Amino acid sequence: MIFRKRKVKVGIAFGGGGARGFAHLGALKAFEQFGVKFDFVAGTSAGSLVGAFYANGYNFKELYEIAKNVRVKDIRKNVIPFTASKLDSLAEIVRKNLGDKNIEDSLIPFAAVAVDLKTAKEVCFRKGNLASAVCGSCAVPGVFQPVEYNDMILADGGLQNTIPADIPKYFGCDYVVAIDVNKSRLYGTNSTKFLDVLSCSIRILMKSNAIRGYVNADVVVGPETKRFKSTSTDGLDDMIEEGYKATIDAMPKILELFRMKPRKKIKVLPDDIIFVK
């Protein structure tokens, strides 16, 4: 009997961060420059959007051409001020560029992370409609309306798992690189206005569960995005540059993962996560 050495598998986890997610594109630029290719892609919120395109073959240049034409008003189209907007425009961007396809048909295995408001559980989508799963993952409470899909009411995955570094390991990856585009997420507010209080509360929640992402990641790339707003596309090129620089700085550690020995895989999936697979 011939025993073949198993190839090490490395996954990538794109974290949430609203418009700061543009920094993910800088990471992709660096990966392409060094020929880094991942075996599994996971994403939460803005990270699920970038991850969906990356998992379906889009390179940095192609994603940049889409990103530079996107404005917040194109995504958030609520007519009445201080009301949640539907995510139909975001779904259209996904379907227009990637087609009305299912997650399981992605070129690289891909998972989008959301939260089901009915069960209050994290949901990991490995199958089902790609656009619906991505929109559910991006549905920030108070900003966007929840997405109803397959008897679930989906909200932003960042409520439970803002940096989904554990997900690739559940699906066979030995090591995981995580991109945290919102490492300065915890800052307070002097305002008592509804949206300001809600946003601050969400930041506190996401700070707590971001620790989970750091614990499960083998390398964390953390671009400096504090000076950018998570609700504005201003500074697109600067955000991309920050993502690129941070990834280049971490590249020696990232490349080392591909030279390491495979680890013993996780065999049991946790009960507190709904896996749609």
Secondary structure, 3 states (H helix, E strand, C coil): CCCCCCCCCEEEEECCCHHHHHHHHHHHHHHHHHCCCCCEEEEECHHHHHHHHHHCCCCHHHHHHHHCCCCHHHHCCCCCCCCCECCHHHHHHHHHHHCCCEHHHCCCCEEEEEEECCCCEEEEECCCEHHHHHHHHHCCCCCECCEEECCEEEEEHHHCCCCCCHHHHHCCCCEEEEECCCCCCCCCCCCCCHHHHHHHHHHHHHHHHHHHHHHHCCEEECCCCCCCCCCCCCCHHHHHHHHHHHHHHHHHHHHHHCCCCCCCCCCCCCCCEEEEC
